[in-house]
Amino acid sequence: MPISAVQHAGLTKGQRKEWRRKGYATAILYGNGVEPKQLLVPVREVIHSIVEQGGKQKAVLEIADGSGQPLKVQVKEIQRHLTTQEPIHFDFYVLN
């Protein structure tokens, strides 16, 4: 089942904090032949999918950003908050 993402065109620091309180993290989606997209993704769904598939190195996720077919992506990096260790940003690489 694809993870639903929300596209955004840039957020202020306050807006990012508000989205984090709601359970979302920022993300970037990039790859060959794909225009980079800034997204907001639900943290629990992403982490659950990664853990279910055996970790970040093996996980292949489906991201639905509302622009057609869901894209198969691999997690390249997870940035975490310095003190809470909560994920605050994901880098997704689109697979061919």
mmCIF file as gemmi writes it, N, C-alpha and C atoms, coordinates in Angstrom:
data_model
loop_
_atom_site.group_PDB
_atom_site.id
_atom_site.type_symbol
_atom_site.label_atom_id
_atom_site.label_alt_id
_atom_site.label_comp_id
_atom_site.label_asym_id
_atom_site.label_entity_id
_atom_site.label_seq_id
_atom_site.pdbx_PDB_ins_code
_atom_site.Cartn_x
_atom_site.Cartn_y
_atom_site.Cartn_z
_atom_site.occupancy
_atom_site.B_iso_or_equiv
_atom_site.pdbx_formal_charge
_atom_site.auth_seq_id
_atom_site.auth_asym_id
_atom_site.pdbx_PDB_model_num
ATOM 1 N N . MET Axp A 1 ? 0.85 -1.182 0 1 0 ? 1 A 1
ATOM 2 C CA . MET Axp A 1 ? 0 0 0 1 0 ? 1 A 1
ATOM 3 C C . MET Axp A 1 ? 0.894 1.243 0 1 0 ? 1 A 1
ATOM 4 N N . PRO Axp A 2 ? 0.666 2.166 -0.923 1 0 ? 2 A 1
ATOM 5 C CA . PRO Axp A 2 ? 1.522 3.35 -1.009 1 0 ? 2 A 1
ATOM 6 C C . PRO Axp A 2 ? 1.36 4.291 0.188 1 0 ? 2 A 1
ATOM 7 N N . ILE Axp A 3 ? 2.446 4.945 0.519 1 0 ? 3 A 1
ATOM 8 C CA . ILE Axp A 3 ? 2.437 5.944 1.584 1 0 ? 3 A 1
ATOM 9 C C . ILE Axp A 3 ? 2.002 7.255 0.953 1 0 ? 3 A 1
ATOM 10 N N . SER Axp A 4 ? 0.984 7.875 1.527 1 0 ? 4 A 1
ATOM 11 C CA . SER Axp A 4 ? 0.493 9.136 0.961 1 0 ? 4 A 1
ATOM 12 C C . SER Axp A 4 ? 1.366 10.286 1.424 1 0 ? 4 A 1
ATOM 13 N N . ALA Axp A 5 ? 1.781 11.109 0.477 1 0 ? 5 A 1
ATOM 14 C CA . ALA Axp A 5 ? 2.64 12.26 0.76 1 0 ? 5 A 1
ATOM 15 C C . ALA Axp A 5 ? 1.95 13.523 0.267 1 0 ? 5 A 1
ATOM 16 N N . VAL Axp A 6 ? 2.328 14.645 0.872 1 0 ? 6 A 1
ATOM 17 C CA . VAL Axp A 6 ? 1.797 15.947 0.497 1 0 ? 6 A 1
ATOM 18 C C . VAL Axp A 6 ? 2.938 16.78 -0.064 1 0 ? 6 A 1
ATOM 19 N N . GLN Axp A 7 ? 2.746 17.318 -1.275 1 0 ? 7 A 1
ATOM 20 C CA . GLN Axp A 7 ? 3.774 18.175 -1.851 1 0 ? 7 A 1
ATOM 21 C C . GLN Axp A 7 ? 3.707 19.559 -1.221 1 0 ? 7 A 1
ATOM 22 N N . HIS Axp A 8 ? 4.881 20.2 -1.085 1 0 ? 8 A 1
ATOM 23 C CA . HIS Axp A 8 ? 4.911 21.586 -0.617 1 0 ? 8 A 1
ATOM 24 C C . HIS Axp A 8 ? 5.983 22.344 -1.383 1 0 ? 8 A 1
ATOM 25 N N . ALA Axp A 9 ? 5.891 23.654 -1.347 1 0 ? 9 A 1
ATOM 26 C CA . ALA Axp A 9 ? 6.831 24.483 -2.106 1 0 ? 9 A 1
ATOM 27 C C . ALA Axp A 9 ? 7.773 25.254 -1.203 1 0 ? 9 A 1
ATOM 28 N N . GLY Axp A 10 ? 8.02 24.732 -0.037 1 0 ? 10 A 1
ATOM 29 C CA . GLY Axp A 10 ? 8.903 25.401 0.914 1 0 ? 10 A 1
ATOM 30 C C . GLY Axp A 10 ? 8.133 25.766 2.166 1 0 ? 10 A 1
ATOM 31 N N . LEU Axp A 11 ? 8.708 25.48 3.301 1 0 ? 11 A 1
ATOM 32 C CA . LEU Axp A 11 ? 8.056 25.755 4.577 1 0 ? 11 A 1
ATOM 33 C C . LEU Axp A 11 ? 8.972 26.595 5.452 1 0 ? 11 A 1
ATOM 34 N N . THR Axp A 12 ? 8.366 27.405 6.288 1 0 ? 12 A 1
ATOM 35 C CA . THR Axp A 12 ? 9.143 28.15 7.269 1 0 ? 12 A 1
ATOM 36 C C . THR Axp A 12 ? 9.466 27.222 8.439 1 0 ? 12 A 1
ATOM 37 N N . LYS Axp A 13 ? 10.351 27.667 9.31 1 0 ? 13 A 1
ATOM 38 C CA . LYS Axp A 13 ? 10.729 26.869 10.483 1 0 ? 13 A 1
ATOM 39 C C . LYS Axp A 13 ? 9.506 26.559 11.35 1 0 ? 13 A 1
ATOM 40 N N . GLY Axp A 14 ? 8.658 27.532 11.548 1 0 ? 14 A 1
ATOM 41 C CA . GLY Axp A 14 ? 7.448 27.337 12.343 1 0 ? 14 A 1
ATOM 42 C C . GLY Axp A 14 ? 6.49 26.35 11.712 1 0 ? 14 A 1
ATOM 43 N N . GLN Axp A 15 ? 6.35 26.398 10.401 1 0 ? 15 A 1
ATOM 44 C CA . GLN Axp A 15 ? 5.476 25.456 9.703 1 0 ? 15 A 1
ATOM 45 C C . GLN Axp A 15 ? 6.012 24.037 9.799 1 0 ? 15 A 1
ATOM 46 N N . ARG Axp A 16 ? 7.338 23.88 9.681 1 0 ? 16 A 1
ATOM 47 C CA . ARG Axp A 16 ? 7.933 22.536 9.816 1 0 ? 16 A 1
ATOM 48 C C . ARG Axp A 16 ? 7.672 21.974 11.208 1 0 ? 16 A 1
ATOM 49 N N . LYS Axp A 17 ? 7.817 22.81 12.24 1 0 ? 17 A 1
ATOM 50 C CA . LYS Axp A 17 ? 7.55 22.362 13.614 1 0 ? 17 A 1
ATOM 51 C C . LYS Axp A 17 ? 6.096 21.94 13.786 1 0 ? 17 A 1
ATOM 52 N N . GLU Axp A 18 ? 5.193 22.701 13.203 1 0 ? 18 A 1
ATOM 53 C CA . GLU Axp A 18 ? 3.768 22.378 13.301 1 0 ? 18 A 1
ATOM 54 C C . GLU Axp A 18 ? 3.463 21.036 12.631 1 0 ? 18 A 1
ATOM 55 N N . TRP Axp A 19 ? 4.028 20.804 11.46 1 0 ? 19 A 1
ATOM 56 C CA . TRP Axp A 19 ? 3.825 19.534 10.768 1 0 ? 19 A 1
ATOM 57 C C . TRP Axp A 19 ? 4.43 18.372 11.565 1 0 ? 19 A 1
ATOM 58 N N . ARG Axp A 20 ? 5.597 18.607 12.204 1 0 ? 20 A 1
ATOM 59 C CA . ARG Axp A 20 ? 6.201 17.557 13.027 1 0 ? 20 A 1
ATOM 60 C C . ARG Axp A 20 ? 5.308 17.182 14.193 1 0 ? 20 A 1
ATOM 61 N N . ARG Axp A 21 ? 4.658 18.173 14.804 1 0 ? 21 A 1
ATOM 62 C CA . ARG Axp A 21 ? 3.714 17.891 15.898 1 0 ? 21 A 1
ATOM 63 C C . ARG Axp A 21 ? 2.551 17.032 15.415 1 0 ? 21 A 1
ATOM 64 N N . LYS Axp A 22 ? 2.204 17.162 14.148 1 0 ? 22 A 1
ATOM 65 C CA . LYS Axp A 22 ? 1.113 16.368 13.565 1 0 ? 22 A 1
ATOM 66 C C . LYS Axp A 22 ? 1.574 14.978 13.134 1 0 ? 22 A 1
ATOM 67 N N . GLY Axp A 23 ? 2.895 14.694 13.238 1 0 ? 23 A 1
ATOM 68 C CA . GLY Axp A 23 ? 3.403 13.371 12.898 1 0 ? 23 A 1
ATOM 69 C C . GLY Axp A 23 ? 4.008 13.263 11.514 1 0 ? 23 A 1
ATOM 70 N N . TYR Axp A 24 ? 4.331 14.388 10.899 1 0 ? 24 A 1
ATOM 71 C CA . TYR Axp A 24 ? 4.908 14.383 9.554 1 0 ? 24 A 1
ATOM 72 C C . TYR Axp A 24 ? 6.368 14.823 9.6 1 0 ? 24 A 1
ATOM 73 N N . ALA Axp A 25 ? 7.11 14.44 8.568 1 0 ? 25 A 1
ATOM 74 C CA . ALA Axp A 25 ? 8.496 14.878 8.4 1 0 ? 25 A 1
ATOM 75 C C . ALA Axp A 25 ? 8.663 15.361 6.967 1 0 ? 25 A 1
ATOM 76 N N . THR Axp A 26 ? 9.611 16.248 6.757 1 0 ? 26 A 1
ATOM 77 C CA . THR Axp A 26 ? 9.894 16.697 5.396 1 0 ? 26 A 1
ATOM 78 C C . THR Axp A 26 ? 10.675 15.604 4.669 1 0 ? 26 A 1
ATOM 79 N N . ALA Axp A 27 ? 10.583 15.644 3.353 1 0 ? 27 A 1
ATOM 80 C CA . ALA Axp A 27 ? 11.296 14.657 2.536 1 0 ? 27 A 1
ATOM 81 C C . ALA Axp A 27 ? 11.598 15.28 1.181 1 0 ? 27 A 1
ATOM 82 N N . ILE Axp A 28 ? 12.611 14.739 0.537 1 0 ? 28 A 1
ATOM 83 C CA . ILE Axp A 28 ? 12.932 15.121 -0.837 1 0 ? 28 A 1
ATOM 84 C C . ILE Axp A 28 ? 12.905 13.848 -1.673 1 0 ? 28 A 1
ATOM 85 N N . LEU Axp A 29 ? 12.321 13.939 -2.842 1 0 ? 29 A 1
ATOM 86 C CA . LEU Axp A 29 ? 12.195 12.813 -3.756 1 0 ? 29 A 1
ATOM 87 C C . LEU Axp A 29 ? 12.989 13.178 -5.008 1 0 ? 29 A 1
ATOM 88 N N . TYR Axp A 30 ? 13.972 12.375 -5.375 1 0 ? 30 A 1
ATOM 89 C CA . TYR Axp A 30 ? 14.809 12.679 -6.526 1 0 ? 30 A 1
ATOM 90 C C . TYR Axp A 30 ? 15.252 11.396 -7.2 1 0 ? 30 A 1
ATOM 91 N N . GLY Axp A 31 ? 15.798 11.525 -8.399 1 0 ? 31 A 1
ATOM 92 C CA . GLY Axp A 31 ? 16.304 10.374 -9.132 1 0 ? 31 A 1
ATOM 93 C C . GLY Axp A 31 ? 16.486 10.707 -10.591 1 0 ? 31 A 1
ATOM 94 N N . ASN Axp A 32 ? 16.95 9.725 -11.366 1 0 ? 32 A 1
ATOM 95 C CA . ASN Axp A 32 ? 17.174 9.914 -12.798 1 0 ? 32 A 1
ATOM 96 C C . ASN Axp A 32 ? 15.863 10.172 -13.504 1 0 ? 32 A 1
ATOM 97 N N . GLY Axp A 33 ? 15.793 11.269 -14.24 1 0 ? 33 A 1
ATOM 98 C CA . GLY Axp A 33 ? 14.607 11.58 -15.02 1 0 ? 33 A 1
ATOM 99 C C . GLY Axp A 33 ? 13.433 12.073 -14.212 1 0 ? 33 A 1
ATOM 100 N N . VAL Axp A 34 ? 13.641 12.36 -12.931 1 0 ? 34 A 1
ATOM 101 C CA . VAL Axp A 34 ? 12.554 12.822 -12.068 1 0 ? 34 A 1
ATOM 102 C C . VAL Axp A 34 ? 12.927 14.195 -11.524 1 0 ? 34 A 1
ATOM 103 N N . GLU Axp A 35 ? 12.017 15.134 -11.672 1 0 ? 35 A 1
ATOM 104 C CA . GLU Axp A 35 ? 12.219 16.46 -11.106 1 0 ? 35 A 1
ATOM 105 C C . GLU Axp A 35 ? 12.165 16.349 -9.578 1 0 ? 35 A 1
ATOM 106 N N . PRO Axp A 36 ? 13.126 16.889 -8.841 1 0 ? 36 A 1
ATOM 107 C CA . PRO Axp A 36 ? 13.097 16.808 -7.377 1 0 ? 36 A 1
ATOM 108 C C . PRO Axp A 36 ? 11.814 17.427 -6.809 1 0 ? 36 A 1
ATOM 109 N N . LYS Axp A 37 ? 11.244 16.73 -5.829 1 0 ? 37 A 1
ATOM 110 C CA . LYS Axp A 37 ? 10.006 17.192 -5.211 1 0 ? 37 A 1
ATOM 111 C C . LYS Axp A 37 ? 10.185 17.277 -3.703 1 0 ? 37 A 1
ATOM 112 N N . GLN Axp A 38 ? 9.638 18.334 -3.118 1 0 ? 38 A 1
ATOM 113 C CA . GLN Axp A 38 ? 9.632 18.483 -1.665 1 0 ? 38 A 1
ATOM 114 C C . GLN Axp A 38 ? 8.303 17.937 -1.157 1 0 ? 38 A 1
ATOM 115 N N . LEU Axp A 39 ? 8.377 17.046 -0.167 1 0 ? 39 A 1
ATOM 116 C CA . LEU Axp A 39 ? 7.189 16.372 0.333 1 0 ? 39 A 1
ATOM 117 C C . LEU Axp A 39 ? 7.1 16.438 1.845 1 0 ? 39 A 1
ATOM 118 N N . LEU Axp A 40 ? 5.911 16.154 2.339 1 0 ? 40 A 1
ATOM 119 C CA . LEU Axp A 40 ? 5.671 15.879 3.746 1 0 ? 40 A 1
ATOM 120 C C . LEU Axp A 40 ? 5.145 14.449 3.818 1 0 ? 40 A 1
ATOM 121 N N . VAL Axp A 41 ? 5.764 13.61 4.647 1 0 ? 41 A 1
ATOM 122 C CA . VAL Axp A 41 ? 5.365 12.209 4.752 1 0 ? 41 A 1
ATOM 123 C C . VAL Axp A 41 ? 5.067 11.857 6.203 1 0 ? 41 A 1
ATOM 124 N N . PRO Axp A 42 ? 4.102 10.953 6.43 1 0 ? 42 A 1
ATOM 125 C CA . PRO Axp A 42 ? 3.816 10.519 7.799 1 0 ? 42 A 1
ATOM 126 C C . PRO Axp A 42 ? 4.947 9.637 8.333 1 0 ? 42 A 1
ATOM 127 N N . VAL Axp A 43 ? 5.545 10.047 9.424 1 0 ? 43 A 1
ATOM 128 C CA . VAL Axp A 43 ? 6.725 9.374 9.973 1 0 ? 43 A 1
ATOM 129 C C . VAL Axp A 43 ? 6.418 7.931 10.352 1 0 ? 43 A 1
ATOM 130 N N . ARG Axp A 44 ? 5.316 7.697 11.04 1 0 ? 44 A 1
ATOM 131 C CA . ARG Axp A 44 ? 5.003 6.34 11.516 1 0 ? 44 A 1
ATOM 132 C C . ARG Axp A 44 ? 4.862 5.359 10.363 1 0 ? 44 A 1
ATOM 133 N N . GLU Axp A 45 ? 4.212 5.781 9.273 1 0 ? 45 A 1
ATOM 134 C CA . GLU Axp A 45 ? 4.03 4.886 8.125 1 0 ? 45 A 1
ATOM 135 C C . GLU Axp A 45 ? 5.372 4.551 7.472 1 0 ? 45 A 1
ATOM 136 N N . VAL Axp A 46 ? 6.225 5.552 7.33 1 0 ? 46 A 1
ATOM 137 C CA . VAL Axp A 46 ? 7.525 5.332 6.684 1 0 ? 46 A 1
ATOM 138 C C . VAL Axp A 46 ? 8.384 4.403 7.539 1 0 ? 46 A 1
ATOM 139 N N . ILE Axp A 47 ? 8.492 4.694 8.832 1 0 ? 47 A 1
ATOM 140 C CA . ILE Axp A 47 ? 9.314 3.868 9.718 1 0 ? 47 A 1
ATOM 141 C C . ILE Axp A 47 ? 8.758 2.454 9.796 1 0 ? 47 A 1
ATOM 142 N N . HIS Axp A 48 ? 7.437 2.317 9.869 1 0 ? 48 A 1
ATOM 143 C CA . HIS Axp A 48 ? 6.817 0.984 9.909 1 0 ? 48 A 1
ATOM 144 C C . HIS Axp A 48 ? 7.162 0.185 8.656 1 0 ? 48 A 1
ATOM 145 N N . SER Axp A 49 ? 7.095 0.823 7.49 1 0 ? 49 A 1
ATOM 146 C CA . SER Axp A 49 ? 7.417 0.135 6.236 1 0 ? 49 A 1
ATOM 147 C C . SER Axp A 49 ? 8.886 -0.269 6.18 1 0 ? 49 A 1
ATOM 148 N N . ILE Axp A 50 ? 9.764 0.597 6.669 1 0 ? 50 A 1
ATOM 149 C CA . ILE Axp A 50 ? 11.193 0.295 6.667 1 0 ? 50 A 1
ATOM 150 C C . ILE Axp A 50 ? 11.494 -0.89 7.574 1 0 ? 50 A 1
ATOM 151 N N . VAL Axp A 51 ? 10.951 -0.868 8.774 1 0 ? 51 A 1
ATOM 152 C CA . VAL Axp A 51 ? 11.191 -1.946 9.744 1 0 ? 51 A 1
ATOM 153 C C . VAL Axp A 51 ? 10.598 -3.26 9.239 1 0 ? 51 A 1
ATOM 154 N N . GLU Axp A 52 ? 9.413 -3.193 8.648 1 0 ? 52 A 1
ATOM 155 C CA . GLU Axp A 52 ? 8.734 -4.381 8.142 1 0 ? 52 A 1
ATOM 156 C C . GLU Axp A 52 ? 9.549 -5.079 7.049 1 0 ? 52 A 1
ATOM 157 N N . GLN Axp A 53 ? 10.314 -4.3 6.285 1 0 ? 53 A 1
ATOM 158 C CA . GLN Axp A 53 ? 11.093 -4.867 5.177 1 0 ? 53 A 1
ATOM 159 C C . GLN Axp A 53 ? 12.536 -5.187 5.545 1 0 ? 53 A 1
ATOM 160 N N . GLY Axp A 54 ? 12.89 -5.029 6.793 1 0 ? 54 A 1
ATOM 161 C CA . GLY Axp A 54 ? 14.214 -5.458 7.221 1 0 ? 54 A 1
ATOM 162 C C . GLY Axp A 54 ? 15.28 -4.383 7.299 1 0 ? 54 A 1
ATOM 163 N N . GLY Axp A 55 ? 14.899 -3.122 7.303 1 0 ? 55 A 1
ATOM 164 C CA . GLY Axp A 55 ? 15.88 -2.066 7.475 1 0 ? 55 A 1
ATOM 165 C C . GLY Axp A 55 ? 16.004 -1.139 6.285 1 0 ? 55 A 1
ATOM 166 N N . LYS Axp A 56 ? 16.715 -0.052 6.498 1 0 ? 56 A 1
ATOM 167 C CA . LYS Axp A 56 ? 16.849 1.006 5.497 1 0 ? 56 A 1
ATOM 168 C C . LYS Axp A 56 ? 17.526 0.524 4.219 1 0 ? 56 A 1
ATOM 169 N N . GLN Axp A 57 ? 18.507 -0.365 4.325 1 0 ? 57 A 1
ATOM 170 C CA . GLN Axp A 57 ? 19.259 -0.793 3.146 1 0 ? 57 A 1
ATOM 171 C C . GLN Axp A 57 ? 18.414 -1.635 2.193 1 0 ? 57 A 1
ATOM 172 N N . LYS Axp A 58 ? 17.442 -2.373 2.731 1 0 ? 58 A 1
ATOM 173 C CA . LYS Axp A 58 ? 16.648 -3.293 1.909 1 0 ? 58 A 1
ATOM 174 C C . LYS Axp A 58 ? 15.295 -2.728 1.494 1 0 ? 58 A 1
ATOM 175 N N . ALA Axp A 59 ? 14.801 -1.744 2.214 1 0 ? 59 A 1
ATOM 176 C CA . ALA Axp A 59 ? 13.422 -1.292 2.045 1 0 ? 59 A 1
ATOM 177 C C . ALA Axp A 59 ? 13.194 -0.597 0.702 1 0 ? 59 A 1
ATOM 178 N N . VAL Axp A 60 ? 12.111 -0.993 0.039 1 0 ? 60 A 1
ATOM 179 C CA . VAL Axp A 60 ? 11.622 -0.331 -1.16 1 0 ? 60 A 1
ATOM 180 C C . VAL Axp A 60 ? 10.196 0.093 -0.853 1 0 ? 60 A 1
ATOM 181 N N . LEU Axp A 61 ? 9.969 1.401 -0.844 1 0 ? 61 A 1
ATOM 182 C CA . LEU Axp A 61 ? 8.668 1.95 -0.48 1 0 ? 61 A 1
ATOM 183 C C . LEU Axp A 61 ? 7.952 2.476 -1.702 1 0 ? 61 A 1
ATOM 184 N N . GLU Axp A 62 ? 6.636 2.582 -1.599 1 0 ? 62 A 1
ATOM 185 C CA . GLU Axp A 62 ? 5.831 3.22 -2.636 1 0 ? 62 A 1
ATOM 186 C C . GLU Axp A 62 ? 5.318 4.529 -2.07 1 0 ? 62 A 1
ATOM 187 N N . ILE Axp A 63 ? 5.581 5.627 -2.779 1 0 ? 63 A 1
ATOM 188 C CA . ILE Axp A 63 ? 5.159 6.954 -2.347 1 0 ? 63 A 1
ATOM 189 C C . ILE Axp A 63 ? 4.142 7.481 -3.355 1 0 ? 63 A 1
ATOM 190 N N . ALA Axp A 64 ? 2.969 7.857 -2.866 1 0 ? 64 A 1
ATOM 191 C CA . ALA Axp A 64 ? 1.939 8.465 -3.704 1 0 ? 64 A 1
ATOM 192 C C . ALA Axp A 64 ? 1.868 9.942 -3.346 1 0 ? 64 A 1
ATOM 193 N N . ASP Axp A 65 ? 2.288 10.782 -4.302 1 0 ? 65 A 1
ATOM 194 C CA . ASP Axp A 65 ? 2.302 12.223 -4.035 1 0 ? 65 A 1
ATOM 195 C C . ASP Axp A 65 ? 1.149 12.953 -4.717 1 0 ? 65 A 1
ATOM 196 N N . GLY Axp A 66 ? 0.183 12.213 -5.232 1 0 ? 66 A 1
ATOM 197 C CA . GLY Axp A 66 ? -0.98 12.821 -5.849 1 0 ? 66 A 1
ATOM 198 C C . GLY Axp A 66 ? -0.795 13.195 -7.304 1 0 ? 66 A 1
ATOM 199 N N . SER Axp A 67 ? 0.349 12.88 -7.892 1 0 ? 67 A 1
ATOM 200 C CA . SER Axp A 67 ? 0.581 13.238 -9.296 1 0 ? 67 A 1
ATOM 201 C C . SER Axp A 67 ? 0.617 11.993 -10.181 1 0 ? 67 A 1
ATOM 202 N N . GLY Axp A 68 ? -0.334 11.123 -10.013 1 0 ? 68 A 1
ATOM 203 C CA . GLY Axp A 68 ? -0.399 9.935 -10.862 1 0 ? 68 A 1
ATOM 204 C C . GLY Axp A 68 ? -0.057 8.668 -10.107 1 0 ? 68 A 1
ATOM 205 N N . GLN Axp A 69 ? 0.724 7.814 -10.76 1 0 ? 69 A 1
ATOM 206 C CA . GLN Axp A 69 ? 1.082 6.516 -10.198 1 0 ? 69 A 1
ATOM 207 C C . GLN Axp A 69 ? 2.041 6.641 -9.026 1 0 ? 69 A 1
ATOM 208 N N . PRO Axp A 70 ? 1.911 5.756 -8.037 1 0 ? 70 A 1
ATOM 209 C CA . PRO Axp A 70 ? 2.886 5.754 -6.939 1 0 ? 70 A 1
ATOM 210 C C . PRO Axp A 70 ? 4.282 5.409 -7.463 1 0 ? 70 A 1
ATOM 211 N N . LEU Axp A 71 ? 5.29 6.013 -6.865 1 0 ? 71 A 1
ATOM 212 C CA . LEU Axp A 71 ? 6.671 5.782 -7.272 1 0 ? 71 A 1
ATOM 213 C C . LEU Axp A 71 ? 7.36 4.852 -6.292 1 0 ? 71 A 1
ATOM 214 N N . LYS Axp A 72 ? 8.147 3.91 -6.816 1 0 ? 72 A 1
ATOM 215 C CA . LYS Axp A 72 ? 8.948 3.03 -5.966 1 0 ? 72 A 1
ATOM 216 C C . LYS Axp A 72 ? 10.239 3.758 -5.627 1 0 ? 72 A 1
ATOM 217 N N . VAL Axp A 73 ? 10.516 3.85 -4.324 1 0 ? 73 A 1
ATOM 218 C CA . VAL Axp A 73 ? 11.679 4.598 -3.865 1 0 ? 73 A 1
ATOM 219 C C . VAL Axp A 73 ? 12.473 3.795 -2.846 1 0 ? 73 A 1
ATOM 220 N N . GLN Axp A 74 ? 13.726 4.18 -2.711 1 0 ? 74 A 1
ATOM 221 C CA . GLN Axp A 74 ? 14.595 3.613 -1.687 1 0 ? 74 A 1
ATOM 222 C C . GLN Axp A 74 ? 15.019 4.76 -0.776 1 0 ? 74 A 1
ATOM 223 N N . VAL Axp A 75 ? 15.117 4.481 0.506 1 0 ? 75 A 1
ATOM 224 C CA . VAL Axp A 75 ? 15.532 5.496 1.472 1 0 ? 75 A 1
ATOM 225 C C . VAL Axp A 75 ? 17.052 5.633 1.408 1 0 ? 75 A 1
ATOM 226 N N . LYS Axp A 76 ? 17.534 6.83 1.075 1 0 ? 76 A 1
ATOM 227 C CA . LYS Axp A 76 ? 18.971 7.075 1.009 1 0 ? 76 A 1
ATOM 228 C C . LYS Axp A 76 ? 19.507 7.596 2.333 1 0 ? 76 A 1
ATOM 229 N N . GLU Axp A 77 ? 18.725 8.438 3.022 1 0 ? 77 A 1
ATOM 230 C CA . GLU Axp A 77 ? 19.189 9.004 4.278 1 0 ? 77 A 1
ATOM 231 C C . GLU Axp A 77 ? 18.001 9.362 5.156 1 0 ? 77 A 1
ATOM 232 N N . ILE Axp A 78 ? 18.209 9.208 6.457 1 0 ? 78 A 1
ATOM 233 C CA . ILE Axp A 78 ? 17.232 9.644 7.452 1 0 ? 78 A 1
ATOM 234 C C . ILE Axp A 78 ? 17.951 10.604 8.386 1 0 ? 78 A 1
ATOM 235 N N . GLN Axp A 79 ? 17.457 11.836 8.454 1 0 ? 79 A 1
ATOM 236 C CA . GLN Axp A 79 ? 18.032 12.806 9.384 1 0 ? 79 A 1
ATOM 237 C C . GLN Axp A 79 ? 17.183 12.803 10.642 1 0 ? 79 A 1
ATOM 238 N N . ARG Axp A 80 ? 17.85 12.784 11.793 1 0 ? 80 A 1
ATOM 239 C CA . ARG Axp A 80 ? 17.155 12.7 13.076 1 0 ? 80 A 1
ATOM 240 C C . ARG Axp A 80 ? 17.413 13.942 13.92 1 0 ? 80 A 1
ATOM 241 N N . HIS Axp A 81 ? 16.458 14.232 14.802 1 0 ? 81 A 1
ATOM 242 C CA . HIS Axp A 81 ? 16.602 15.336 15.741 1 0 ? 81 A 1
ATOM 243 C C . HIS Axp A 81 ? 17.754 15.021 16.688 1 0 ? 81 A 1
ATOM 244 N N . LEU Axp A 82 ? 18.514 16.023 17.047 1 0 ? 82 A 1
ATOM 245 C CA . LEU Axp A 82 ? 19.734 15.831 17.826 1 0 ? 82 A 1
ATOM 246 C C . LEU Axp A 82 ? 19.478 15.198 19.196 1 0 ? 82 A 1
ATOM 247 N N . THR Axp A 83 ? 18.462 15.629 19.907 1 0 ? 83 A 1
ATOM 248 C CA . THR Axp A 83 ? 18.247 15.118 21.263 1 0 ? 83 A 1
ATOM 249 C C . THR Axp A 83 ? 17.181 14.034 21.352 1 0 ? 83 A 1
ATOM 250 N N . THR Axp A 84 ? 16.11 14.146 20.558 1 0 ? 84 A 1
ATOM 251 C CA . THR Axp A 84 ? 15.022 13.166 20.66 1 0 ? 84 A 1
ATOM 252 C C . THR Axp A 84 ? 15.217 11.965 19.749 1 0 ? 84 A 1
ATOM 253 N N . GLN Axp A 85 ? 16.102 12.089 18.768 1 0 ? 85 A 1
ATOM 254 C CA . GLN Axp A 85 ? 16.367 11.038 17.776 1 0 ? 85 A 1
ATOM 255 C C . GLN Axp A 85 ? 15.151 10.7 16.911 1 0 ? 85 A 1
ATOM 256 N N . GLU Axp A 86 ? 14.149 11.571 16.904 1 0 ? 86 A 1
ATOM 257 C CA . GLU Axp A 86 ? 12.981 11.389 16.037 1 0 ? 86 A 1
ATOM 258 C C . GLU Axp A 86 ? 13.374 11.75 14.607 1 0 ? 86 A 1
ATOM 259 N N . PRO Axp A 87 ? 12.901 10.998 13.603 1 0 ? 87 A 1
ATOM 260 C CA . PRO Axp A 87 ? 13.191 11.354 12.212 1 0 ? 87 A 1
ATOM 261 C C . PRO Axp A 87 ? 12.559 12.703 11.863 1 0 ? 87 A 1
ATOM 262 N N . ILE Axp A 88 ? 13.352 13.595 11.259 1 0 ? 88 A 1
ATOM 263 C CA . ILE Axp A 88 ? 12.82 14.893 10.865 1 0 ? 88 A 1
ATOM 264 C C . ILE Axp A 88 ? 12.906 15.12 9.353 1 0 ? 88 A 1
ATOM 265 N N . HIS Axp A 89 ? 13.679 14.275 8.634 1 0 ? 89 A 1
ATOM 266 C CA . HIS Axp A 89 ? 13.789 14.438 7.184 1 0 ? 89 A 1
ATOM 267 C C . HIS Axp A 89 ? 14.22 13.116 6.549 1 0 ? 89 A 1
ATOM 268 N N . PHE Axp A 90 ? 13.64 12.827 5.38 1 0 ? 90 A 1
ATOM 269 C CA . PHE Axp A 90 ? 13.984 11.631 4.614 1 0 ? 90 A 1
ATOM 270 C C . PHE Axp A 90 ? 14.451 12.037 3.222 1 0 ? 90 A 1
ATOM 271 N N . ASP Axp A 91 ? 15.434 11.312 2.686 1 0 ? 91 A 1
ATOM 272 C CA . ASP Axp A 91 ? 15.843 11.442 1.299 1 0 ? 91 A 1
ATOM 273 C C . ASP Axp A 91 ? 15.406 10.167 0.588 1 0 ? 91 A 1
ATOM 274 N N . PHE Axp A 92 ? 14.55 10.323 -0.428 1 0 ? 92 A 1
ATOM 275 C CA . PHE Axp A 92 ? 14.057 9.175 -1.186 1 0 ? 92 A 1
ATOM 276 C C . PHE Axp A 92 ? 14.63 9.216 -2.598 1 0 ? 92 A 1
ATOM 277 N N . TYR Axp A 93 ? 15.173 8.085 -3.063 1 0 ? 93 A 1
ATOM 278 C CA . TYR Axp A 93 ? 15.715 7.954 -4.404 1 0 ? 93 A 1
ATOM 279 C C . TYR Axp A 93 ? 14.752 7.1 -5.229 1 0 ? 93 A 1
ATOM 280 N N . VAL Axp A 94 ? 14.297 7.635 -6.343 1 0 ? 94 A 1
ATOM 281 C CA . VAL Axp A 94 ? 13.333 6.921 -7.204 1 0 ? 94 A 1
ATOM 282 C C . VAL Axp A 94 ? 14.061 5.813 -7.95 1 0 ? 94 A 1
ATOM 283 N N . LEU Axp A 95 ? 13.505 4.607 -7.879 1 0 ? 95 A 1
ATOM 284 C CA . LEU Axp A 95 ? 14.051 3.459 -8.601 1 0 ? 95 A 1
ATOM 285 C C . LEU Axp A 95 ? 13.434 3.372 -9.985 1 0 ? 95 A 1
ATOM 286 N N . ASN Axp A 96 ? 14.184 2.858 -10.937 1 0 ? 96 A 1
ATOM 287 C CA . ASN Axp A 96 ? 13.667 2.704 -12.311 1 0 ? 96 A 1
ATOM 288 C C . ASN Axp A 96 ? 12.71 1.546 -12.403 1 0 ? 96 A 1
